[in-house]
């Protein structure tokens, strides 16, 4: 019997497989954002200007802390989760709405600042990552609520693409290390909640008039 630990070539092959899965995960996540951008340009979605700039800020922190925690093959989706919100924020300047931060936005922004301070004080990027994921929970609650109340105003396919990307990213992690697995696992968990709500609720709630709510 050949054990993985005793065969360097086997470890190399598995590492390359995770590398390619990670790239595919990033591509799938990027395609999901393209679907969302199309929805914005068609006027079907009006993203919140303040929210998406804050999510860009948080995405940069989470991607940086995730990389510093040791992630490599599974870094592609976090990179997309920074670039995607950044491009959405740019589109929101022309096609979005809102110029005032609500309570959730302020919590997210403050949380991002605190996580940077904690990272600097402890020298441990995992602390910043976990803190930001906790703050991300508050940021995603409005979208979960919207998916339940007005599922037709969300993009099922964009969220499905994001879910597939995060699932592949979890496979690309290729480890049981908490610091590496926690990010893709959390993202996939959120995706599945929203996908489930959109799939179930859209069958029993008719499409409402176009909404100006914050989207995906």
Secondary structure as UniProt FT lines:
FT   HELIX           4..6
FT   HELIX           8..41
FT   TURN            42..43
FT   HELIX           49..68
FT   TURN            69..70
FT   TURN            73..74
FT   HELIX           75..95
FT   HELIX           103..122
FT   HELIX           125..149
FT   HELIX           151..153
FT   HELIX           156..173
FT   HELIX           178..201
FT   TURN            202..204
//
